[in-house]
Amino acid sequence: MTPLNAADHFTLMMDHEVRKSGLAGNLCALVIELDVCPDKDTLSKKTRSFTRRFPLAVASLKKTGRRYAWADRNEHPNIFFHYPYHDAENSDTFQTQTLKKIINRKQALEDILPVELHLIEGEEKSLLALRWFHPLCDAKGIELILHHILNEEHDTKHDNTPVGLDAWLAKQGLWKKIKFAFKARNNIRQLDQLNSTLLNPADKQTDTLDFQVIRYNKEQTANINTQARQYAGMTGTALYFIGCMMRTLETIGCDHEGDGFCVPYAFNLRKRKALFPIFGNHVSFLFSQASRKQLQSKQQLFEHLKEQNKYNIRNALDFAMLPLMEAGSWLNLDRFGEIVRKNPQGTERSSFWFSYTGEIDPPMTKILGCNVTGLFQISPVTAPPSFGILVSQLNGELTISYCFIPEYIPEEKLTQITKRMSLELMDNT
């Protein structure tokens, strides 16, 4: 049995909350676009080799007491790699609809494979989609899984070396953890003084997650990156996308107009360039928050967000969240979810969900002789906030994937968001 770490349990709690909204759960996807179709036999062979080296990729989630762990299945599954997808007549529509079926396929918790590889053929391009169950790993981990599937020669002697979140928690004494926990709690209380604005605060059942991918060419991306450096600094690219989306939603209007916007985002604890560990979530969380008054001036907004981020890092609020996450892993999922999602006023803390992954590192330009022409990610959301954005970049071209629940975010509203967001990003408002 391989127990979940505190961040794994946090994402399992989010799976529980996503399921309560009516969706399939915390099922994410990294989608790689290829100019031609790779050899299926070679891919199948590589995935079989990967699961022999890393059996956790085909484990089953089991509850042990109050907590959860990955356990070996009774029989070795042979469905890690799926490839009977092909439609020559309308490839783009077929590929999109197939991806939607994959991320909306409902299964019992113990039946979900931690990761699946899907090959969806097309006439102009083929898609290689890694669908992962978020308690398995974070977004960086799924990139490394793809890297390890395609490169069998990697040394695996460091597989079980504690790093990231586990290593940090193991080094802390009880009183230091308590001090950190109080610091994080005080920060959250400060955030909760502003009631979050939401696109749609409804809390009704749904069964479908949808997504739309917006791409920016090299010239547009260069312009956006220039604006990001100007407004948010050399290391504030993620803040730039968060701030621009805050201003976008403020401009088009939201159903629930609170005091401001609050957005959680992940803080990566992995060592740079490290190829291990590929499993486990090695992240903590920070928040960007701004009042509606601060949104009126773009310059003032980003000065505020930069200062807020500096304060968070200077005071180690990213690490301070870890003891709270560790304590939460002992709670039942319902109680943990209620504490994390709801502020004292009883409304959703998060105005929208956000992730910025940047370029894949190590770089990946070819897969089995096929050119990588694009990539994007898909992530579930809870209802509310019913909306999330995921930003990535490949070969100097940005891609934004908008993930949303269509019952709450109709097509005309999404069109407004995507158009306005592009104007904000390129500073053409």
C-alpha positions, 0 to 999 in steps of 0.5 A: 500500500502507498499512502496518499500525502497531504496534497494528494488527499487535498486533491482527493477531497476536490474529487469528492466535491466535483462528484457532489456537483454531478461530474465524473470527479477529479479527472484531468487530461494533458493533451498532446497534438501530433502532426501524424499518428505514432506507431500503436504497437510501439506505444503499447509496448512502451506503456506495458514497460512503464507499468512494469517499472511503475506499478502504481500507475495501475493501482486502485484507491482504497480507504484505510481507516480515515485515510486513503492509499494506493493498493495493488489490484487483484488482476493486472489491468490491460487497459492502460493504453486505449487507441480504437478511436478514428473517424476520417469524416469529421476528425476535429469534431470527433476528437473533441467529442471523444475527449469529452467522453473520456473526462466525463466517464463516471466510475466508482472511486476504487475502479478508476485507473490512476492514469490512462493513455488515449490515442485519438487519430485524425486526418490532419492531426492525432491527439495523445491524451494522458487522462489522470486521476488527480490524487495520483500527481500534479500537472508536473507529474503527468508531464514526467509520466509522459517523459518516462513512458517514452524514455525507458532508459531512465534510472529508477533508483530514486523512485522512493526517495522522499522529496518535496512535500513529504521531505519538508513535513518530515523535517518540521517539529510539532511546534513549528507546524503549529506556528505555521498553521496559525500563520496560514489560518490568520492569512485565510481569515484576512482573505475571508474579509472580502466576499468573492465575486462569482460568475454563477453562484448556483449550486445545482446538479450537472453531469457534463464538463466542457472545454474550449481551447484558445490559441495565440500565435508567436507574435500574439504570444510575444506581445502577451509575454511583453505585457506580462513582464511590464505589469507583473515582472519577470517572475509574475507571468501567472499573476498576469493571467490571474489579474487579466481574468479578474478584470475580464469578469469584472468588465462583463459582469457576474451573477454574484457581485461580491467585494472582489476576486479570490483565486487559489493557485498551486506552488510547486515544491519540486526540485528544478529539472528533477525527473523524480518523483513522478507520483504524488502531488508536490504542491502547496497553495497560495491565493491572489485576491483583489478588491473591486476598487483595485481592479479599476486600474490595471497598473494598480492591480498588478502592483497590488498582486505583486506586493501580495505575492512578495508578502506571501513568499517572504512570510512562507505562506506557501509552506504554512499551508502544508500543516493545515493540509496535513491536518485536513487529511484526517478529516472525512472528505465532506467536512474537509471540503466544506472547510476549504471551499466555504468562507464564514459567510457560507459562499464559495471562496474561489472566484475561478480555478487557475493553473499555469504550467508554462513550457514542458521541461524537459522539452518535448518536440517529437514523440516517436518520430511525430512532431508535437504541434500543440498541447493543452490541459483539461481540468474539472471544476466544482459548481460553483465557481463552475469555471477554470482556466489553464495556461500552457506554452509550446514553442513560443505559442500560448494556449488557454483552455477554458474548462466550464460547466455549460449549464452555468456558463452558456455559449454567449457568456463564454464568447464574451469571456474569451474575447475580453480576456484576449483584449486584456492580455494584449493590453488592447482594452 
